[in-house]
Amino acid sequence: MTPKKLRLGVLASGGGTNLQSIIDNCQQQTIDAEIAVVICNNPDAGALARAEKAGRPHLCINHRDFKQREDFDRAVVAALQEAGVELVVLAGFMRIISAAFLEAFPQRIINIHPSLLPAFPGLHVQKKALEYGARFSGCTVHFVDGGVDTGPIIIQAVVPVLDGDTEESLSARILQQEHMIYSHAIQLFAEGRVQMNGRRVQIKGAQDNQSALINPPL
């Protein structure tokens, strides 16, 4: 009997590079998941073309067609439920999730953010990190809650900020890590290893990493 795969609903607003990484890992069977549906709120999103090329179900639900955010969210939730989605994956989805959405998928909505949360939530993250003089940046996969990038943290990757970095160069190195840790987080869900303990997310069977990172190095 073929093992059951975790059914993903991926929401995107833009080009969909994180979506492509997930598509690739599903096809290569490096994660025990399948994309049940891709939903975009932007009819021009490159993510729709990526889903079509991969032969995955996809549709556009344009948020501009709805007067209330909650009505848009209910339409998205209905499409996700119809597709039998078990885990909702936000991949560059530029919309704030309402309570109606959160209640439909409690602790089953995850997002990736290009900083080491709780530092630098919101937009223009690498610009903020460079202007602040941060020595490290990175990315974070976290649960979605009612705030902006405030949900419990599942996994993070650390990227050093180099003296010659621009927003573009730092963003590119962080994006490489995003592609790795987002699929890994999905696999942790597929294996049933993600547990909540208050705000702290515990990963069953994970080994502690006691290595320190120092920049500039000693």
Steps between C-alpha positions, in 0.01 A plus 500: 500500500631844406551717813259792530657831407436826682267714287625856460318816404753759385401867493713744301483854364814529291762309305482186708866399550420335834204329331738367232730361766207319662383370160849367429531328837156342464592370155834368624320342798736663746194612695199277568251755371301592192366837389123468500440855376684827433295816559609851400330828580679665206398391148846597370691295759780292354406230751197413288721425201730287715203298630364454148836383368523249785149375432372598843145629561500878519263795498490873552271649762551873449472686830389810306172324426406509869396799709593339831822316585299234683294425189818446299641275771181294513521445125862385532416275794216340303736424210761354736245282675357381170852389402542309826791713617664402829775763521481854362835633378540873438766556235526873440130551573464874553180497701435518874307193616170567679356317801259311274796347318689415820197331651457280192860370517616527864878453523494386140614820327872570461697784346861574414650841577843625383637601840585346834172575671408677720750738338381698198141391437303639209643622169840621370673266742853494358500879470414519870770249595769685303399841633497367856847351459398143582781245482261213430175470313318193372152357466228354719221250447226572750137434579261772392301675771301823516807726484753589233784243512434434869413130506700225677828413328548156343846522338754771418809530283776752576683691226795732575477858380815579301665842488438534126140381508218678322132427545516287187805292595379438855150414376641250251699312766205495736270373225726196454444415866126562470475236231665245729335565833144545371492154345667360812229656718234339280672163539499541877122545481468198272690291755281625787799644684375856562362557850386817674597580859361846565684730259786257464494255210668170581622262229491136607834329449691816408860519616620808685748720317739658749730662244541876535504732198723807520528776240762631443675175600746492787 
